[in-house]
Amino acid sequence: MRPKSSENKAKNVETPAKRAKLEQELGILTYQLAKLQKTGNALAKRSNEIGNELEKLDAKK
């Protein structure tokens, strides 16, 4: 059964709006992921610094 013409028009209006909403959400998620990666990199760097300091302390024993 084929959809009525009015149903097609409604779908045509809904699709660009849905696409815009999904693209906006994708942009937000991409931004949040970049922030998390930056935070993760900073934490990894600090973890390495602490590990190096502990190795230096162990070497002095």
PDBQT receptor file of N, H, CA, C and O in Angstrom, charges set to zero:
ATOM      1  N   MET A   1       0.835  -1.170   0.000  1.00  0.00    +0.000 N 
ATOM      2  CA  MET A   1       0.000   0.000   0.000  1.00  0.00    +0.000 C 
ATOM      3  C   MET A   1       0.890   1.247   0.000  1.00  0.00    +0.000 C 
ATOM      4  O   MET A   1       1.773   1.384   0.847  1.00  0.00    +0.000 OA
ATOM      5  N   ARG A   2       0.657   2.136  -0.935  1.00  0.00    +0.000 N 
ATOM      6  H   ARG A   2      -0.060   2.025  -1.623  1.00  0.00    +0.000 HD
ATOM      7  CA  ARG A   2       1.453   3.359  -1.057  1.00  0.00    +0.000 C 
ATOM      8  C   ARG A   2       0.921   4.425  -0.109  1.00  0.00    +0.000 C 
ATOM      9  O   ARG A   2      -0.290   4.547   0.078  1.00  0.00    +0.000 OA
ATOM     10  N   PRO A   3       1.827   5.199   0.490  1.00  0.00    +0.000 N 
ATOM     11  CA  PRO A   3       1.365   6.276   1.371  1.00  0.00    +0.000 C 
ATOM     12  C   PRO A   3       0.671   7.372   0.582  1.00  0.00    +0.000 C 
ATOM     13  O   PRO A   3       0.947   7.582  -0.599  1.00  0.00    +0.000 OA
ATOM     14  N   LYS A   4      -0.224   8.058   1.248  1.00  0.00    +0.000 N 
ATOM     15  H   LYS A   4      -0.448   7.888   2.208  1.00  0.00    +0.000 HD
ATOM     16  CA  LYS A   4      -0.929   9.169   0.620  1.00  0.00    +0.000 C 
ATOM     17  C   LYS A   4       0.035  10.324   0.404  1.00  0.00    +0.000 C 
ATOM     18  O   LYS A   4       1.082  10.401   1.046  1.00  0.00    +0.000 OA
ATOM     19  N   SER A   5      -0.327  11.216  -0.504  1.00  0.00    +0.000 N 
ATOM     20  H   SER A   5      -1.177  11.153  -1.026  1.00  0.00    +0.000 HD
ATOM     21  CA  SER A   5       0.509  12.370  -0.807  1.00  0.00    +0.000 C 
ATOM     22  C   SER A   5       0.787  13.211   0.435  1.00  0.00    +0.000 C 
ATOM     23  O   SER A   5       1.901  13.701   0.615  1.00  0.00    +0.000 OA
ATOM     24  N   SER A   6      -0.203  13.378   1.279  1.00  0.00    +0.000 N 
ATOM     25  H   SER A   6      -1.108  12.980   1.133  1.00  0.00    +0.000 HD
ATOM     26  CA  SER A   6      -0.015  14.177   2.497  1.00  0.00    +0.000 C 
ATOM     27  C   SER A   6       0.979  13.511   3.450  1.00  0.00    +0.000 C 
ATOM     28  O   SER A   6       1.716  14.194   4.161  1.00  0.00    +0.000 OA
ATOM     29  N   GLU A   7       0.995  12.171   3.460  1.00  0.00    +0.000 N 
ATOM     30  H   GLU A   7       0.397  11.616   2.882  1.00  0.00    +0.000 HD
ATOM     31  CA  GLU A   7       1.948  11.452   4.301  1.00  0.00    +0.000 C 
ATOM     32  C   GLU A   7       3.366  11.658   3.782  1.00  0.00    +0.000 C 
ATOM     33  O   GLU A   7       4.297  11.825   4.570  1.00  0.00    +0.000 OA
ATOM     34  N   ASN A   8       3.538  11.647   2.462  1.00  0.00    +0.000 N 
ATOM     35  H   ASN A   8       2.782  11.511   1.822  1.00  0.00    +0.000 HD
ATOM     36  CA  ASN A   8       4.852  11.890   1.880  1.00  0.00    +0.000 C 
ATOM     37  C   ASN A   8       5.361  13.278   2.240  1.00  0.00    +0.000 C 
ATOM     38  O   ASN A   8       6.532  13.447   2.579  1.00  0.00    +0.000 OA
ATOM     39  N   LYS A   9       4.477  14.273   2.166  1.00  0.00    +0.000 N 
ATOM     40  H   LYS A   9       3.525  14.136   1.891  1.00  0.00    +0.000 HD
ATOM     41  CA  LYS A   9       4.869  15.645   2.504  1.00  0.00    +0.000 C 
ATOM     42  C   LYS A   9       5.289  15.739   3.965  1.00  0.00    +0.000 C 
ATOM     43  O   LYS A   9       6.260  16.422   4.291  1.00  0.00    +0.000 OA
ATOM     44  N   ALA A  10       4.572  15.065   4.833  1.00  0.00    +0.000 N 
ATOM     45  H   ALA A  10       3.783  14.511   4.568  1.00  0.00    +0.000 HD
ATOM     46  CA  ALA A  10       4.915  15.092   6.255  1.00  0.00    +0.000 C 
ATOM     47  C   ALA A  10       6.286  14.460   6.482  1.00  0.00    +0.000 C 
ATOM     48  O   ALA A  10       7.079  14.968   7.275  1.00  0.00    +0.000 OA
ATOM     49  N   LYS A  11       6.564  13.369   5.799  1.00  0.00    +0.000 N 
ATOM     50  H   LYS A  11       5.919  12.956   5.155  1.00  0.00    +0.000 HD
ATOM     51  CA  LYS A  11       7.866  12.719   5.935  1.00  0.00    +0.000 C 
ATOM     52  C   LYS A  11       8.973  13.615   5.402  1.00  0.00    +0.000 C 
ATOM     53  O   LYS A  11      10.059  13.671   5.980  1.00  0.00    +0.000 OA
ATOM     54  N   ASN A  12       8.709  14.315   4.304  1.00  0.00    +0.000 N 
ATOM     55  H   ASN A  12       7.828  14.269   3.834  1.00  0.00    +0.000 HD
ATOM     56  CA  ASN A  12       9.712  15.203   3.727  1.00  0.00    +0.000 C 
ATOM     57  C   ASN A  12      10.055  16.348   4.669  1.00  0.00    +0.000 C 
ATOM     58  O   ASN A  12      11.197  16.806   4.699  1.00  0.00    +0.000 OA
ATOM     59  N   VAL A  13       9.084  16.809   5.433  1.00  0.00    +0.000 N 
ATOM     60  H   VAL A  13       8.157  16.437   5.408  1.00  0.00    +0.000 HD
ATOM     61  CA  VAL A  13       9.327  17.883   6.400  1.00  0.00    +0.000 C 
ATOM     62  C   VAL A  13      10.063  17.333   7.616  1.00  0.00    +0.000 C 
ATOM     63  O   VAL A  13      10.961  17.983   8.152  1.00  0.00    +0.000 OA
ATOM     64  N   GLU A  14       9.684  16.148   8.045  1.00  0.00    +0.000 N 
ATOM     65  H   GLU A  14       8.954  15.620   7.610  1.00  0.00    +0.000 HD
ATOM     66  CA  GLU A  14      10.266  15.555   9.242  1.00  0.00    +0.000 C 
ATOM     67  C   GLU A  14      11.727  15.166   9.030  1.00  0.00    +0.000 C 
ATOM     68  O   GLU A  14      12.537  15.318   9.944  1.00  0.00    +0.000 OA
ATOM     69  N   THR A  15      12.077  14.674   7.858  1.00  0.00    +0.000 N 
ATOM     70  H   THR A  15      11.419  14.551   7.115  1.00  0.00    +0.000 HD
ATOM     71  CA  THR A  15      13.426  14.175   7.609  1.00  0.00    +0.000 C 
ATOM     72  C   THR A  15      14.501  15.245   7.769  1.00  0.00    +0.000 C 
ATOM     73  O   THR A  15      15.489  14.982   8.455  1.00  0.00    +0.000 OA
ATOM     74  N   PRO A  16      14.372  16.441   7.179  1.00  0.00    +0.000 N 
ATOM     75  CA  PRO A  16      15.409  17.457   7.392  1.00  0.00    +0.000 C 
ATOM     76  C   PRO A  16      15.521  17.891   8.856  1.00  0.00    +0.000 C 
ATOM     77  O   PRO A  16      16.619  18.153   9.348  1.00  0.00    +0.000 OA
ATOM     78  N   ALA A  17      14.392  17.966   9.540  1.00  0.00    +0.000 N 
ATOM     79  H   ALA A  17      13.500  17.754   9.141  1.00  0.00    +0.000 HD
ATOM     80  CA  ALA A  17      14.420  18.347  10.954  1.00  0.00    +0.000 C 
ATOM     81  C   ALA A  17      15.107  17.268  11.784  1.00  0.00    +0.000 C 
ATOM     82  O   ALA A  17      15.907  17.565  12.671  1.00  0.00    +0.000 OA
ATOM     83  N   LYS A  18      14.786  16.024  11.486  1.00  0.00    +0.000 N 
ATOM     84  H   LYS A  18      14.136  15.783  10.766  1.00  0.00    +0.000 HD
ATOM     85  CA  LYS A  18      15.402  14.914  12.211  1.00  0.00    +0.000 C 
ATOM     86  C   LYS A  18      16.896  14.875  11.925  1.00  0.00    +0.000 C 
ATOM     87  O   LYS A  18      17.701  14.656  12.830  1.00  0.00    +0.000 OA
ATOM     88  N   ARG A  19      17.266  15.089  10.662  1.00  0.00    +0.000 N 
ATOM     89  H   ARG A  19      16.612  15.267   9.927  1.00  0.00    +0.000 HD
ATOM     90  CA  ARG A  19      18.683  15.095  10.280  1.00  0.00    +0.000 C 
ATOM     91  C   ARG A  19      19.430  16.214  11.007  1.00  0.00    +0.000 C 
ATOM     92  O   ARG A  19      20.533  16.003  11.510  1.00  0.00    +0.000 OA
ATOM     93  N   ALA A  20      18.830  17.397  11.061  1.00  0.00    +0.000 N 
ATOM     94  H   ALA A  20      17.934  17.569  10.653  1.00  0.00    +0.000 HD
ATOM     95  CA  ALA A  20      19.461  18.530  11.744  1.00  0.00    +0.000 C 
ATOM     96  C   ALA A  20      19.655  18.221  13.228  1.00  0.00    +0.000 C 
ATOM     97  O   ALA A  20      20.698  18.532  13.804  1.00  0.00    +0.000 OA
ATOM     98  N   LYS A  21      18.650  17.613  13.834  1.00  0.00    +0.000 N 
ATOM     99  H   LYS A  21      17.802  17.361  13.366  1.00  0.00    +0.000 HD
ATOM    100  CA  LYS A  21      18.738  17.260  15.254  1.00  0.00    +0.000 C 
ATOM    101  C   LYS A  21      19.844  16.234  15.486  1.00  0.00    +0.000 C 
ATOM    102  O   LYS A  21      20.619  16.361  16.434  1.00  0.00    +0.000 OA
ATOM    103  N   LEU A  22      19.921  15.228  14.634  1.00  0.00    +0.000 N 
ATOM    104  H   LEU A  22      19.292  15.125  13.863  1.00  0.00    +0.000 HD
ATOM    105  CA  LEU A  22      20.956  14.206  14.771  1.00  0.00    +0.000 C 
ATOM    106  C   LEU A  22      22.350  14.785  14.540  1.00  0.00    +0.000 C 
ATOM    107  O   LEU A  22      23.295  14.431  15.245  1.00  0.00    +0.000 OA
ATOM    108  N   GLU A  23      22.481  15.678  13.551  1.00  0.00    +0.000 N 
ATOM    109  H   GLU A  23      21.713  15.966  12.978  1.00  0.00    +0.000 HD
ATOM    110  CA  GLU A  23      23.777  16.305  13.289  1.00  0.00    +0.000 C 
ATOM    111  C   GLU A  23      24.202  17.175  14.467  1.00  0.00    +0.000 C 
ATOM    112  O   GLU A  23      25.382  17.222  14.814  1.00  0.00    +0.000 OA
ATOM    113  N   GLN A  24      23.247  17.859  15.078  1.00  0.00    +0.000 N 
ATOM    114  H   GLN A  24      22.288  17.821  14.797  1.00  0.00    +0.000 HD
ATOM    115  CA  GLN A  24      23.555  18.676  16.250  1.00  0.00    +0.000 C 
ATOM    116  C   GLN A  24      24.020  17.787  17.403  1.00  0.00    +0.000 C 
ATOM    117  O   GLN A  24      25.000  18.101  18.079  1.00  0.00    +0.000 OA
ATOM    118  N   GLU A  25      23.324  16.693  17.621  1.00  0.00    +0.000 N 
ATOM    119  H   GLU A  25      22.528  16.437  17.072  1.00  0.00    +0.000 HD
ATOM    120  CA  GLU A  25      23.708  15.774  18.692  1.00  0.00    +0.000 C 
ATOM    121  C   GLU A  25      25.085  15.187  18.426  1.00  0.00    +0.000 C 
ATOM    122  O   GLU A  25      25.891  15.047  19.346  1.00  0.00    +0.000 OA
ATOM    123  N   LEU A  26      25.358  14.844  17.179  1.00  0.00    +0.000 N 
ATOM    124  H   LEU A  26      24.703  14.957  16.432  1.00  0.00    +0.000 HD
ATOM    125  CA  LEU A  26      26.670  14.311  16.823  1.00  0.00    +0.000 C 
ATOM    126  C   LEU A  26      27.765  15.336  17.109  1.00  0.00    +0.000 C 
ATOM    127  O   LEU A  26      28.828  14.983  17.618  1.00  0.00    +0.000 OA
ATOM    128  N   GLY A  27      27.513  16.585  16.787  1.00  0.00    +0.000 N 
ATOM    129  H   GLY A  27      26.649  16.871  16.372  1.00  0.00    +0.000 HD
ATOM    130  CA  GLY A  27      28.479  17.642  17.072  1.00  0.00    +0.000 C 
ATOM    131  C   GLY A  27      28.755  17.776  18.560  1.00  0.00    +0.000 C 
ATOM    132  O   GLY A  27      29.904  17.930  18.974  1.00  0.00    +0.000 OA
ATOM    133  N   ILE A  28      27.709  17.716  19.352  1.00  0.00    +0.000 N 
ATOM    134  H   ILE A  28      26.776  17.590  19.016  1.00  0.00    +0.000 HD
ATOM    135  CA  ILE A  28      27.856  17.805  20.808  1.00  0.00    +0.000 C 
ATOM    136  C   ILE A  28      28.665  16.627  21.332  1.00  0.00    +0.000 C 
ATOM    137  O   ILE A  28      29.573  16.802  22.145  1.00  0.00    +0.000 OA
ATOM    138  N   LEU A  29      28.335  15.431  20.866  1.00  0.00    +0.000 N 
ATOM    139  H   LEU A  29      27.598  15.288  20.206  1.00  0.00    +0.000 HD
ATOM    140  CA  LEU A  29      29.054  14.238  21.323  1.00  0.00    +0.000 C 
ATOM    141  C   LEU A  29      30.521  14.273  20.904  1.00  0.00    +0.000 C 
ATOM    142  O   LEU A  29      31.397  13.867  21.668  1.00  0.00    +0.000 OA
ATOM    143  N   THR A  30      30.787  14.754  19.704  1.00  0.00    +0.000 N 
ATOM    144  H   THR A  30      30.076  15.084  19.083  1.00  0.00    +0.000 HD
ATOM    145  CA  THR A  30      32.164  14.861  19.229  1.00  0.00    +0.000 C 
ATOM    146  C   THR A  30      32.953  15.830  20.102  1.00  0.00    +0.000 C 
ATOM    147  O   THR A  30      34.099  15.558  20.459  1.00  0.00    +0.000 OA
ATOM    148  N   TYR A  31      32.341  16.955  20.446  1.00  0.00    +0.000 N 
ATOM    149  H   TYR A  31      31.409  17.175  20.156  1.00  0.00    +0.000 HD
ATOM    150  CA  TYR A  31      32.984  17.943  21.317  1.00  0.00    +0.000 C 
ATOM    151  C   TYR A  31      33.266  17.340  22.695  1.00  0.00    +0.000 C 
ATOM    152  O   TYR A  31      34.357  17.505  23.241  1.00  0.00    +0.000 OA
ATOM    153  N   GLN A  32      32.276  16.644  23.249  1.00  0.00    +0.000 N 
ATOM    154  H   GLN A  32      31.390  16.510  22.805  1.00  0.00    +0.000 HD
ATOM    155  CA  GLN A  32      32.453  16.039  24.568  1.00  0.00    +0.000 C 
ATOM    156  C   GLN A  32      33.548  14.982  24.542  1.00  0.00    +0.000 C 
ATOM    157  O   GLN A  32      34.330  14.872  25.487  1.00  0.00    +0.000 OA
ATOM    158  N   LEU A  33      33.608  14.212  23.476  1.00  0.00    +0.000 N 
ATOM    159  H   LEU A  33      32.973  14.301  22.708  1.00  0.00    +0.000 HD
ATOM    160  CA  LEU A  33      34.641  13.192  23.350  1.00  0.00    +0.000 C 
ATOM    161  C   LEU A  33      36.024  13.831  23.292  1.00  0.00    +0.000 C 
ATOM    162  O   LEU A  33      36.964  13.331  23.910  1.00  0.00    +0.000 OA
ATOM    163  N   ALA A  34      36.153  14.924  22.560  1.00  0.00    +0.000 N 
ATOM    164  H   ALA A  34      35.389  15.330  22.058  1.00  0.00    +0.000 HD
ATOM    165  CA  ALA A  34      37.436  15.625  22.478  1.00  0.00    +0.000 C 
ATOM    166  C   ALA A  34      37.861  16.130  23.856  1.00  0.00    +0.000 C 
ATOM    167  O   ALA A  34      39.036  16.052  24.215  1.00  0.00    +0.000 OA
ATOM    168  N   LYS A  35      36.902  16.648  24.626  1.00  0.00    +0.000 N 
ATOM    169  H   LYS A  35      35.948  16.712  24.334  1.00  0.00    +0.000 HD
ATOM    170  CA  LYS A  35      37.214  17.112  25.982  1.00  0.00    +0.000 C 
ATOM    171  C   LYS A  35      37.667  15.948  26.860  1.00  0.00    +0.000 C 
ATOM    172  O   LYS A  35      38.618  16.079  27.631  1.00  0.00    +0.000 OA
ATOM    173  N   LEU A  36      36.991  14.823  26.743  1.00  0.00    +0.000 N 
ATOM    174  H   LEU A  36      36.219  14.717  26.116  1.00  0.00    +0.000 HD
ATOM    175  CA  LEU A  36      37.369  13.652  27.537  1.00  0.00    +0.000 C 
ATOM    176  C   LEU A  36      38.755  13.150  27.154  1.00  0.00    +0.000 C 
ATOM    177  O   LEU A  36      39.534  12.748  28.019  1.00  0.00    +0.000 OA
ATOM    178  N   GLN A  37      39.065  13.173  25.859  1.00  0.00    +0.000 N 
ATOM    179  H   GLN A  37      38.433  13.500  25.156  1.00  0.00    +0.000 HD
ATOM    180  CA  GLN A  37      40.387  12.740  25.419  1.00  0.00    +0.000 C 
ATOM    181  C   GLN A  37      41.466  13.667  25.964  1.00  0.00    +0.000 C 
ATOM    182  O   GLN A  37      42.531  13.211  26.380  1.00  0.00    +0.000 OA
ATOM    183  N   LYS A  38      41.190  14.967  25.961  1.00  0.00    +0.000 N 
ATOM    184  H   LYS A  38      40.325  15.338  25.623  1.00  0.00    +0.000 HD
ATOM    185  CA  LYS A  38      42.146  15.937  26.497  1.00  0.00    +0.000 C 
ATOM    186  C   LYS A  38      42.369  15.679  27.984  1.00  0.00    +0.000 C 
ATOM    187  O   LYS A  38      43.504  15.685  28.459  1.00  0.00    +0.000 OA
ATOM    188  N   THR A  39      41.287  15.453  28.710  1.00  0.00    +0.000 N 
ATOM    189  H   THR A  39      40.364  15.448  28.324  1.00  0.00    +0.000 HD
ATOM    190  CA  THR A  39      41.390  15.151  30.136  1.00  0.00    +0.000 C 
ATOM    191  C   THR A  39      42.154  13.851  30.349  1.00  0.00    +0.000 C 
ATOM    192  O   THR A  39      43.014  13.764  31.226  1.00  0.00    +0.000 OA
ATOM    193  N   GLY A  40      41.837  12.847  29.547  1.00  0.00    +0.000 N 
ATOM    194  H   GLY A  40      41.139  12.918  28.835  1.00  0.00    +0.000 HD
ATOM    195  CA  GLY A  40      42.528  11.560  29.654  1.00  0.00    +0.000 C 
ATOM    196  C   GLY A  40      44.011  11.691  29.383  1.00  0.00    +0.000 C 
ATOM    197  O   GLY A  40      44.827  11.062  30.057  1.00  0.00    +0.000 OA
ATOM    198  N   ASN A  41      44.368  12.507  28.397  1.00  0.00    +0.000 N 
ATOM    199  H   ASN A  41      43.705  13.018  27.850  1.00  0.00    +0.000 HD
ATOM    200  CA  ASN A  41      45.783  12.719  28.093  1.00  0.00    +0.000 C 
ATOM    201  C   ASN A  41      46.492  13.405  29.255  1.00  0.00    +0.000 C 
ATOM    202  O   ASN A  41      47.620  13.048  29.593  1.00  0.00    +0.000 OA
ATOM    203  N   ALA A  42      45.836  14.386  29.865  1.00  0.00    +0.000 N 
ATOM    204  H   ALA A  42      44.919  14.677  29.590  1.00  0.00    +0.000 HD
ATOM    205  CA  ALA A  42      46.427  15.083  31.004  1.00  0.00    +0.000 C 
ATOM    206  C   ALA A  42      46.608  14.127  32.186  1.00  0.00    +0.000 C 
ATOM    207  O   ALA A  42      47.627  14.168  32.876  1.00  0.00    +0.000 OA
ATOM    208  N   LEU A  43      45.618  13.271  32.410  1.00  0.00    +0.000 N 
ATOM    209  H   LEU A  43      44.791  13.237  31.849  1.00  0.00    +0.000 HD
ATOM    210  CA  LEU A  43      45.721  12.298  33.500  1.00  0.00    +0.000 C 
ATOM    211  C   LEU A  43      46.837  11.288  33.238  1.00  0.00    +0.000 C 
ATOM    212  O   LEU A  43      47.575  10.922  34.153  1.00  0.00    +0.000 OA
ATOM    213  N   ALA A  44      46.958  10.844  32.003  1.00  0.00    +0.000 N 
ATOM    214  H   ALA A  44      46.359  11.141  31.259  1.00  0.00    +0.000 HD
ATOM    215  CA  ALA A  44      48.020   9.896  31.654  1.00  0.00    +0.000 C 
ATOM    216  C   ALA A  44      49.394  10.535  31.833  1.00  0.00    +0.000 C 
ATOM    217  O   ALA A  44      50.328   9.891  32.310  1.00  0.00    +0.000 OA
ATOM    218  N   LYS A  45      49.512  11.800  31.448  1.00  0.00    +0.000 N 
ATOM    219  H   LYS A  45      48.753  12.323  31.060  1.00  0.00    +0.000 HD
ATOM    220  CA  LYS A  45      50.785  12.507  31.608  1.00  0.00    +0.000 C 
ATOM    221  C   LYS A  45      51.153  12.598  33.084  1.00  0.00    +0.000 C 
ATOM    222  O   LYS A  45      52.292  12.331  33.468  1.00  0.00    +0.000 OA
ATOM    223  N   ARG A  46      50.179  12.979  33.906  1.00  0.00    +0.000 N 
ATOM    224  H   ARG A  46      49.254  13.197  33.594  1.00  0.00    +0.000 HD
ATOM    225  CA  ARG A  46      50.439  13.093  35.350  1.00  0.00    +0.000 C 
ATOM    226  C   ARG A  46      50.766  11.733  35.946  1.00  0.00    +0.000 C 
ATOM    227  O   ARG A  46      51.635  11.635  36.812  1.00  0.00    +0.000 OA
ATOM    228  N   SER A  47      50.098  10.700  35.505  1.00  0.00    +0.000 N 
ATOM    229  H   SER A  47      49.392  10.780  34.801  1.00  0.00    +0.000 HD
ATOM    230  CA  SER A  47      50.373   9.353  35.980  1.00  0.00    +0.000 C 
ATOM    231  C   SER A  47      51.812   8.951  35.651  1.00  0.00    +0.000 C 
ATOM    232  O   SER A  47      52.500   8.355  36.479  1.00  0.00    +0.000 OA
ATOM    233  N   ASN A  48      52.259   9.280  34.442  1.00  0.00    +0.000 N 
ATOM    234  H   ASN A  48      51.700   9.764  33.769  1.00  0.00    +0.000 HD
ATOM    235  CA  ASN A  48      53.637   8.982  34.050  1.00  0.00    +0.000 C 
ATOM    236  C   ASN A  48      54.635   9.761  34.894  1.00  0.00    +0.000 C 
ATOM    237  O   ASN A  48      55.674   9.229  35.286  1.00  0.00    +0.000 OA
ATOM    238  N   GLU A  49      54.319  11.031  35.176  1.00  0.00    +0.000 N 
ATOM    239  H   GLU A  49      53.475  11.464  34.858  1.00  0.00    +0.000 HD
ATOM    240  CA  GLU A  49      55.201  11.844  36.019  1.00  0.00    +0.000 C 
ATOM    241  C   GLU A  49      55.338  11.229  37.410  1.00  0.00    +0.000 C 
ATOM    242  O   GLU A  49      56.440  11.152  37.953  1.00  0.00    +0.000 OA
ATOM    243  N   ILE A  50      54.227  10.795  37.981  1.00  0.00    +0.000 N 
ATOM    244  H   ILE A  50      53.332  10.857  37.540  1.00  0.00    +0.000 HD
ATOM    245  CA  ILE A  50      54.255  10.181  39.309  1.00  0.00    +0.000 C 
ATOM    246  C   ILE A  50      55.057   8.883  39.268  1.00  0.00    +0.000 C 
ATOM    247  O   ILE A  50      55.857   8.613  40.164  1.00  0.00    +0.000 OA
ATOM    248  N   GLY A  51      54.840   8.085  38.230  1.00  0.00    +0.000 N 
ATOM    249  H   GLY A  51      54.190   8.304  37.503  1.00  0.00    +0.000 HD
ATOM    250  CA  GLY A  51      55.593   6.839  38.087  1.00  0.00    +0.000 C 
ATOM    251  C   GLY A  51      57.084   7.088  37.996  1.00  0.00    +0.000 C 
ATOM    252  O   GLY A  51      57.876   6.355  38.589  1.00  0.00    +0.000 OA
ATOM    253  N   ASN A  52      57.476   8.120  37.255  1.00  0.00    +0.000 N 
ATOM    254  H   ASN A  52      56.833   8.715  36.773  1.00  0.00    +0.000 HD
ATOM    255  CA  ASN A  52      58.898   8.460  37.138  1.00  0.00    +0.000 C 
ATOM    256  C   ASN A  52      59.476   8.897  38.480  1.00  0.00    +0.000 C 
ATOM    257  O   ASN A  52      60.592   8.516  38.834  1.00  0.00    +0.000 OA
ATOM    258  N   GLU A  53      58.717   9.697  39.224  1.00  0.00    +0.000 N 
ATOM    259  H   GLU A  53      57.811  10.007  38.936  1.00  0.00    +0.000 HD
ATOM    260  CA  GLU A  53      59.174  10.129  40.549  1.00  0.00    +0.000 C 
ATOM    261  C   GLU A  53      59.340   8.933  41.484  1.00  0.00    +0.000 C 
ATOM    262  O   GLU A  53      60.312   8.865  42.237  1.00  0.00    +0.000 OA
ATOM    263  N   LEU A  54      58.406   7.997  41.441  1.00  0.00    +0.000 N 
ATOM    264  H   LEU A  54      57.617   8.052  40.829  1.00  0.00    +0.000 HD
ATOM    265  CA  LEU A  54      58.508   6.803  42.284  1.00  0.00    +0.000 C 
ATOM    266  C   LEU A  54      59.724   5.962  41.908  1.00  0.00    +0.000 C 
ATOM    267  O   LEU A  54      60.397   5.415  42.781  1.00  0.00    +0.000 OA
ATOM    268  N   GLU A  55      60.005   5.859  40.613  1.00  0.00    +0.000 N 
ATOM    269  H   GLU A  55      59.458   6.303  39.904  1.00  0.00    +0.000 HD
ATOM    270  CA  GLU A  55      61.190   5.117  40.171  1.00  0.00    +0.000 C 
ATOM    271  C   GLU A  55      62.463   5.778  40.684  1.00  0.00    +0.000 C 
ATOM    272  O   GLU A  55      63.396   5.092  41.101  1.00  0.00    +0.000 OA
ATOM    273  N   LYS A  56      62.505   7.103  40.654  1.00  0.00    +0.000 N 
ATOM    274  H   LYS A  56      61.747   7.660  40.315  1.00  0.00    +0.000 HD
ATOM    275  CA  LYS A  56      63.675   7.827  41.165  1.00  0.00    +0.000 C 
ATOM    276  C   LYS A  56      63.856   7.566  42.657  1.00  0.00    +0.000 C 
ATOM    277  O   LYS A  56      64.978   7.364  43.122  1.00  0.00    +0.000 OA
ATOM    278  N   LEU A  57      62.752   7.569  43.408  1.00  0.00    +0.000 N 
ATOM    279  H   LEU A  57      61.840   7.733  43.030  1.00  0.00    +0.000 HD
ATOM    280  CA  LEU A  57      62.831   7.297  44.843  1.00  0.00    +0.000 C 
ATOM    281  C   LEU A  57      63.302   5.870  45.112  1.00  0.00    +0.000 C 
ATOM    282  O   LEU A  57      64.096   5.639  46.024  1.00  0.00    +0.000 OA
ATOM    283  N   ASP A  58      62.819   4.921  44.328  1.00  0.00    +0.000 N 
ATOM    284  H   ASP A  58      62.174   5.108  43.587  1.00  0.00    +0.000 HD
ATOM    285  CA  ASP A  58      63.243   3.532  44.490  1.00  0.00    +0.000 C 
ATOM    286  C   ASP A  58      64.715   3.365  44.152  1.00  0.00    +0.000 C 
ATOM    287  O   ASP A  58      65.406   2.562  44.778  1.00  0.00    +0.000 OA
ATOM    288  N   ALA A  59      65.201   4.113  43.171  1.00  0.00    +0.000 N 
ATOM    289  H   ALA A  59      64.640   4.766  42.663  1.00  0.00    +0.000 HD
ATOM    290  CA  ALA A  59      66.600   4.011  42.757  1.00  0.00    +0.000 C 
ATOM    291  C   ALA A  59      67.540   4.545  43.836  1.00  0.00    +0.000 C 
ATOM    292  O   ALA A  59      68.691   4.116  43.918  1.00  0.00    +0.000 OA
ATOM    293  N   LYS A  60      67.067   5.469  44.658  1.00  0.00    +0.000 N 
ATOM    294  H   LYS A  60      66.132   5.818  44.591  1.00  0.00    +0.000 HD
ATOM    295  CA  LYS A  60      67.899   6.053  45.715  1.00  0.00    +0.000 C 
ATOM    296  C   LYS A  60      68.063   5.118  46.904  1.00  0.00    +0.000 C 
ATOM    297  O   LYS A  60      68.963   5.318  47.720  1.00  0.00    +0.000 OA
ATOM    298  N   LYS A  61      67.222   4.113  47.020  1.00  0.00    +0.000 N 
ATOM    299  H   LYS A  61      66.491   3.950  46.357  1.00  0.00    +0.000 HD
ATOM    300  CA  LYS A  61      67.273   3.193  48.171  1.00  0.00    +0.000 C 
ATOM    301  C   LYS A  61      68.523   2.357  48.144  1.00  0.00    +0.000 C 
ATOM    302  O   LYS A  61      68.732   1.531  49.032  1.00  0.00    +0.000 OA
TER     303      LYS A  61
